Amino acid sequence: MSLARSGPIFIGGIAGTGKTRLAAIVGSHSRIEATRKTYLWRDHYGRCRDLGDLHERMRYVESVLRSPGVQRLGIDPDRVRREFADGPATYENLFALIHRHNAEAKGKARWCDQLGMVEAFADPIFRAYPDAKMVHMVRDPRALRASGTSPGRVGWMTGRWLTSIEHAERNSERYRDRYLVVRAEDVEANEESSIRAVCGFLGETFESTMMDTGAQSNPSTITGDVSTAEAGSRRFVETAAGQAMIRQGYAISDQLVAPDLRYRLLDWPTNRLTLAAWRRVKAPSIVRVSGGAHG
């Protein structure tokens, strides 16, 4: 099937920001096939020891084709091997072949990949695909419930949010008309208007049937409302991320109930440690893997 193609689409952001819902709606467009959890950029970018070596390159290709996220697509691996051997020996070419073949199999002209924190890979993505578009979902961090029960989870979540927002601000400035930041709250307040705006950004005609897409949630994500967040957690998030929240249009509370003694003595210092660990160790490692710049 011969289909006119447009540039690829990437949907990013951290857990709980509405990426899955947006990808489901975008993927219901008659021209767009959306995937999630292929993990190509997160797990496979930069992971070949030497792409210039034929043996290493083909061993790497096989490992990508065997990965669960790729196998779920049901593409023809022999075709991927053939076309990759005839084209540039780059990660970006391999990833594009996989997504393009999947879109073509579904009768779609354009492919879209949803991946948490794909915003960290904006530099190599836009270098490889000059006509790519990226939609970055954000949400008020006070409404993001850190999953799990381990101490310091709020600090870790706050660090992830700050890193994602820094990428959002940097990428919006650097890539301008190719990069769109969307607040989850705005989508939830007026979904159709928001989807029309996303379609305009993507250069696609809005289709009313997109709004028939059923809600799809990520069961591993726990989200809540700002008003229900614990006082200590809210105060910690506002103290650590207040300036970034204001820049994204989120108001800071004028008054907060003081956290209890246990939070002040145990949870607050633990969250400070996990926030620092994310900022000093995890965030720089993401930038190193992506090959991008930061700051």
Rosetta blueprint (number, residue, H / E / L):
1 M L
2 S L
3 L L
4 A L
5 R L
6 S L
7 G L
8 P L
9 I E
10 F E
11 I E
12 G E
13 G L
14 I L
15 A L
16 G L
17 T L
18 G L
19 K H
20 T H
21 R H
22 L H
23 A H
24 A H
25 I H
26 V H
27 G H
28 S L
29 H L
30 S L
31 R L
32 I E
33 E E
34 A E
35 T E
36 R E
37 K L
38 T L
39 Y L
40 L H
41 W H
42 R H
43 D H
44 H H
45 Y L
46 G L
47 R L
48 C L
49 R L
50 D L
51 L L
52 G L
53 D L
54 L H
55 H H
56 E H
57 R H
58 M H
59 R H
60 Y H
61 V H
62 E H
63 S H
64 V H
65 L H
66 R H
67 S L
68 P H
69 G H
70 V H
71 Q H
72 R L
73 L L
74 G L
75 I L
76 D L
77 P H
78 D H
79 R H
80 V H
81 R H
82 R H
83 E H
84 F H
85 A H
86 D H
87 G L
88 P L
89 A L
90 T L
91 Y H
92 E H
93 N H
94 L H
95 F H
96 A H
97 L H
98 I H
99 H H
100 R H
101 H H
102 N H
103 A H
104 E H
105 A H
106 K L
107 G L
108 K L
109 A L
110 R E
111 W E
112 C E
113 D E
114 Q E
115 L L
116 G L
117 M L
118 V H
119 E H
120 A H
121 F H
122 A H
123 D H
124 P H
125 I H
126 F H
127 R H
128 A H
129 Y L
130 P L
131 D L
132 A L
133 K E
134 M E
135 V E
136 H E
137 M E
138 V E
139 R L
140 D L
141 P H
142 R H
143 A H
144 L E
145 R L
146 A L
147 S L
148 G L
149 T L
150 S L
151 P L
152 G L
153 R H
154 V H
155 G H
156 W H
157 M H
158 T H
159 G H
160 R H
161 W H
162 L H
163 T H
164 S H
165 I H
166 E H
167 H H
168 A H
169 E H
170 R H
171 N H
172 S H
173 E H
174 R H
175 Y H
176 R H
177 D H
178 R H
179 Y E
180 L E
181 V E
182 V E
183 R E
184 A H
185 E H
186 D H
187 V H
188 E H
189 A H
190 N L
191 E H
192 E H
193 S H
194 S H
195 I H
196 R H
197 A H
198 V H
199 C H
200 G H
201 F H
202 L H
203 G L
204 E L
205 T L
206 F L
207 E L
208 S H
209 T H
210 M H
211 M H
212 D H
213 T L
214 G L
215 A L
216 Q L
217 S L
218 N L
219 P L
220 S L
221 T L
222 I L
223 T E
224 G L
225 D L
226 V H
227 S H
228 T H
229 A L
230 E L
231 A H
232 G H
233 S H
234 R H
235 R H
236 F H
237 V H
238 E H
239 T H
240 A H
241 A H
242 G H
243 Q H
244 A H
245 M H
246 I H
247 R H
248 Q L
249 G L
250 Y L
251 A L
252 I L
253 S L
254 D L
255 Q L
256 L L
257 V L
258 A L
259 P L
260 D L
261 L H
262 R H
263 Y H
264 R H
265 L H
266 L H
267 D H
268 W H
269 P H
270 T H
271 N H
272 R H
273 L H
274 T H
275 L H
276 A H
277 A H
278 W H
279 R H
280 R H
281 V H
282 K H
283 A H
284 P H
285 S H
286 I H
287 V H
288 R H
289 V H
290 S H
291 G L
292 G L
293 A L
294 H L
295 G L
